[in-house]
Amino acid sequence: MIAMFSLFARIVELIMLLSTAFSSSSQFCGRRYVNRQWISVGNCGDNVSSKVSTDLIKLAEKERGRFTSDGWYRSTNGYEYKYISDTATYDVQTSSCLSSYSTARLASEAARSGDLSSFDSSAMGVPNGTIYFVGGSDVATEDTWIFQDSVVMNSGDISTWAGSEPNFGTAENCLVWLVQVNGSLTGLGDAPCANSYPAMCERPIA
Ligand SMILES: [Ca+2]
């Protein structure tokens, strides 16, 4: 009986292997009897699930490795970032960044380049719908936006403005970053400096 079953298993296995030979490897899914157990062969759903799980674990490990021991997220742009979830005015948040690290400022390089949209939610855990302060204002001259790293915004940075921002002129002189506000609005905005928002700090990678 065992011998007959083994023979039957070999025949099934041969059929499976022949099927493999005539099938696209990206589409074929079958079962193969090996060492007294059936295993999946080809591109089966369980293989896909396993690959997705593995990729997610690798991604999580990679993201963990990108945080410094004192909790700053290390970006690929040469700077590290820390999100302050407590709300405060622009000036208070600027001081908070400085007090957490001697050369830190509100995020300027990442705000200017638009990098924030690639890592604020996924890596920093900033909820959608959040508005937080970044480093820049036009308080000295209306519509001349100067980042906290002293770089003046130019026309090449316009694409980072969200929707119809900036608006409300002299009533809104400090830069904020919008994260999927009202479901989709992401990018730079202007807001009253006296409003209280969370903030994103930035410091050079040591
Ligand atoms: Ca303004």
Residues whose N, C-alpha, C, O or C-beta is under 5 A from the ligand:
A	BS01	CA	D138 D143 G169 T170 E172 N173
